[in-house]
Amino acid sequence: MQESRELWNNKIGFIMAAAGSAIGLGNIWRFPYMTGQNGGAAFVLTYVIFVVLIGFAAMLAELSLGRRTNKNALGAFTAVVPGTKWRYVGGLGIFTGIAILSFYSVIAGWTVGYMFKTIGGVFSHIPNAQYLADVFTGFSANPVSAILLHGLFIFLTVFVVMGGVSKGIERWSRILMPLLFAILLLLVIRALTLGAGVKEGLAFYLKPDFSQINAGTILMALGQALFSLSLGMGTMITYGSYISKSDNLVSSAASVAFFDTLIALMAGLAIFPALFANGLNPAGGAGLVFMVFPMIFEKIPGGMIFGAGFFILLSIAALTSTISLLEVPVSYLIDERKWSRKIAAIAAGVLAFILGIPSAISQGASDFFSNLPLIHISFLDFMNIAFGNYALTIGSFFIALFVGWKWGIKNAVKEVEDGNPVFGYRKMWSFTLRFLAPICILITMIYLAWTGNFF
Ligand code: PHE
């Protein structure tokens, strides 16, 4: 017998939870680091275009499929077409959730560690940029703290997810995100007034150099858009299944996409001027923001308090994202395998913890995992690109085809029109899901395979 499914308390509750899922390390850690590695402004522009053109359409597709079927990431497919191979798309999403969670919580652990460092006064006097690089390298190469903090973060995630949907997730998302926004604004203002280097930083970030664009950067930008919006693995299918029929999916999706992109763009606006002002390399990789933010805080009166506050809030933003990552396998195990929520959360959490250990020791602690054979990147970078980019892109490709052709755009539109009778975006949405998104993804994938440059 089907139990009645828990629903979000109200529309704002859903938007806050979905925004909580979307806004996280993807905006503040991953976006600046990807931008720095992929040529700056041209990447930023491509990313924004993908958010508007494909991200928004894909989010609406996932939300409507979730709300229609009232199911988890895999069950949604089998509810529409039972017994077909489409369920593997859901299966890929569930595994991707665990895989992303595994390295994401390593970075979240660094955030927690940086909060303690800030409180401990490590950043109250910064002699030079090299000092920050040394602090980061020393910290991230320590296997004990990296694994412990990663474990702590998984533990917190499991703890919240065990409490159930609206009680657990909503409460966290509601109050704290506006505060994070306020500190980020402060960082932007301070970074823009640092003097020398700011202009150069702004040019790198905002003045596109189109010679930087190739199939690799296009796919990275698309992957970043999907990662940041929590798309391509069924998070929004799962979250959509908890939305009430009277809510307006279009305006909800639009506000989530808008705020998510705004936060990412602001993070970049703080990072790049500060980075150039201090003569750092924008392609510095996964440690980028950990080297730059402390530098800005040092130049703000009371910076230690703001800095500690920032890292606490960023940890919480990360937590509302890890919750949504874990919720995907957990709701599958509850719905389809009839597990209890508690056991499902613990089992999926343990799996993510174990899978995350190689990432945790891949920043210098283990030679093997720090520089993988053949591809010569760290295990963490490998997971980040393989699952954070490619798996989400492949997932979105199939979800778009599924909603556009298999479930059918007519049925999808009908679902969206519940709660939003005038749906002006209908034609464009249909075109995007059926043609634009799949063709775009296919062409860049083929081109990339041709050049053979996957990592
Ligand atoms: N969107 C989250 C972030 O930007 C990460 C995430 C990806 C969460 C995929 C759920 C699913 O931090």
Residues whose N, C-alpha, C, O or C-beta is under 5 A from the ligand:
A	BS01	LIG	S21 A22 I23 G24 L25 G26 N27 F227 S228 L229 S230 L231 T235 S321 S324 L325
